[in-house]
Amino acid sequence: MALIRLRVHPRSAADRVVGFREGVLHLRVTAPPVDGKANRSAVSLLADALGIPRSRVRIVRGHSSRDKAAEVESLTLEEVRQRLPPGG
């Protein structure tokens, strides 16, 4: 299981995985940070980018913050990094 630090940017123009910066994975989601919509979008985006079911990704910290932590079942942190863009 991988624990990933996330920075979620809500209300973006498009949903996309920006990549890792200083150990934090940046995600841009179109959803607003209201009623957990941005969290659900972040989980869906991350699962789709990793090619795994959404049920294997969950936010474990930072539910009401842009800075979050997510658990990814069935992948190591190294496997996650290999499947996602490096960022910049």
N, C-alpha and C positions, 0 to 999 in steps of 0.2 A: 504494500500500500504506500502511496506517495502522498505527502502533505505538501501542498503548494501555496505559497504566499501569492495573493492576487491584489491587483489594483484595478477596480472596475470603474470605467468612465461612462456613466449613464447619459442618456439623451444625445448620443453621438449620431452622426449622419448615417452610419452603417454598422452592422455587427461585424466585428473582425478581431482576430487575435493579433495584437501588435507584436508580442514577443517578450522575451525576458530582458529586464534591465536591472542590474545589480541584484540579481536573485529573486526579483519580483516579476510575475507574469502580468502584463498589462492587457486588459480586454476592453474593447469598446462595444457598448450595446446601445441600441436605439431606445430601449425601454426606459421609462422614468423610474426614479428611486422611490416608488410609491407602492405600498402593499406587497412588497417582495417581488415586484415585477422585474426589476433589474437583476436580482439574485437568480430568479428562474431563467432569465435570458442568459446570464453568465454560465450557469450550469449547462444549459442546452448547447451554447456555443462551444464550451470547453469539451463536452462529450463528443459533439460532432467533429471537432477538430482532431480529437484523439482517436476517433473511429470506435468508440465504445458506447454501450447503452447509457442513457441519462441516469438510470438507477445506480450506476457505479460512481457517480460524482455527487458530492454533497458539500455544502458550505458548513463548516464547523465553528467558525469564529468570524465576527464582524458583520453580522446580519444587517445592521443598520449603519454601516460605515463603508467607505470606498475601499478601505484596506481590509482584506478578508483572508481567510485560510480555507482551503478546500482539500478534502480527501478524495483521492482517486484510487478505487479498488482495482486490483488485478494488474497494475503497472507500477514500476519503480520510478523514482524521480528521474533517473537517467533515461528510461524509456520515454517518459513524458517529454523531456528536453529534446530527444531525438525526433519526436513526431511534430514538434511545434517550431515556428520560426525563431531564430536566435534573438531578434529584436535589435535595439541599438540605442 
